[in-house]
Amino acid sequence: MSRWLLLALLGLAALANAAAPDVRVQARLAPDSAVMTGATVSLEVDLLVDTWFTDAPVLPTLQLPGAVVTPPTGEARHLNLKLDGKAFFGLRYTYQITPSVAQRFSVPALAFSVQPGPDNVAITVHSQPLSFEAKAPAGGTGEQRLVARQLELTQDIQRSHTPLRAGDSITRRLHIVAQGAQAMLIPPPTFVEVKGLKRYVQTPSVTPLSDGRGGTLGGQRTDSVTYVVSAAGSYRLPAIDVQWSDATSGERHSASVPAIELKAEQGAYQAPFSLSEDLRALGQGAQLRINGHWLELTVLLVLVGALAWAGRAWGRAAWQRLCNWRARRRQAWRDSPGYAWRQARRQWAAEPLRLDGLYLWLRRATGRCTLSSSEHPQAGKTEADLLAFFQALYGVKGDGEHRATDRRHLLQGLRQRVESGKAERPAKHGLNPLNPQQGR
């Protein structure tokens, strides 16, 4: 009896051992030789199981003093390997290590938590410790320099108009692709100021260079600057150089883009109508009215409801009168300058731009149908802003584009001009009173 029991226990143990999933971890450094300070070393970790993963592995944090470590992204490269005659399914994660000092770095054993099927039980495995050496470039002066396996620098030029005129703009865009380097370590190019041009540097775009399989090949950076021509003349945007060193040999290289010669002609926009006359005839004295009938409406609704319980017939008639009153108030609001102002703001914020709401507001607020400039100290600035606006949208050689922020400022400035004016609203007719009364 005891012999049969022993055989049964041995069989159960064998089945348990056979059903246990096989979990393995492999780690390597690429490249596995000495690298230059500033170069990127990839720590590739393969998590392998002979079944499947029931949940994403939990990755540890790696910190190395004297080096910048970028952890793996959420994407992983899928593997299908055969080890010791057994098929394994795996995920490859990559840590990017960039040493900043010349020394020997030791990567400790890292603990990874995986959940293989079918038991769905977390298992912790450890990678083997690794090390690599970082050396300083030969003849280095301590200057921080981009280190990469290969670097590509290109530029793109976009002109708002050809030929350029005073008021036009030119955009210079530089694109740097550095293989074997981290995107955050790519230095920004220098966009110099040029006399006669207004410089507007835009926010750069810094992203990793993906290999399309969950890994990274390096980094890339895009920088843009826009120059606005202040006056006609000849200008020159100087060449731009990017200094970098080879990650393997330490040899210094330089990538550059050529200078750009510009010539702006004297030109003036012509508005389709006279802004001076329209601004001069602009009425002032408009007032902003805030609707405050909601409280009254609430009280009336409560009273009408109470009276409706007392008498249905009387309540029905009162309700009809209330509805008519609300309709009149609603129509009065729709005919007011405030409603037209809200419509003008919506139209100026939408695409395509419409101006009927603006002119409706001007007519209701001032009684005028056209834009104008009265004798206000700020009239010159408003006129120049309106001129630039209509040039961009309706000029013969305009590009038809205008930023929403500039449009909002222009609309707000026009409203302030109307509200701060002192001119009286024009009379609805030009006739004098038939029976003027004296002495009153």
Buried (B, 14 or more C-beta within 10 A) or exposed (E): EEEEEEEEEEEEEEEEEEEBBEBBBBBEBEBEEEBBBBBBBBBBBBBBBBBEBBEEBEBBEBEBEEBBBBEBBEBBBEBEEEEEEEEBBBBBBBBBBBBBEBBEBEBBEBEBBBBBEEEEEEBEBEBEEBEBEBBBBEEBEEEEBBBBBBBEBEBEEEEBBEEBBBBBBBBBBBBBBBBBBBBEBBEEBEBEEBEBBEEEEEEBEBEBBBEEEBBBBBBBBBBBBBBBBBEBBEBEBEEBEBBBBBBBEBEBBEBEBEEBEBEBEEBEBEBEEEBBEBBBBBBBBBEEEEEEEEEEEEEBEEEBEEBBEEEEEEBEEBBEEBEEEBEEBEEEEEEBBBBBBEBBBEBBEEEEBEEEBBBBBBBBBBBBEBBBBBEBEEBEEBBEBBBBBBBBBBBEEBEEEBEEEEBEEBBEBBBEBBEEBEBEEEEEEEEEEEEEEEEE
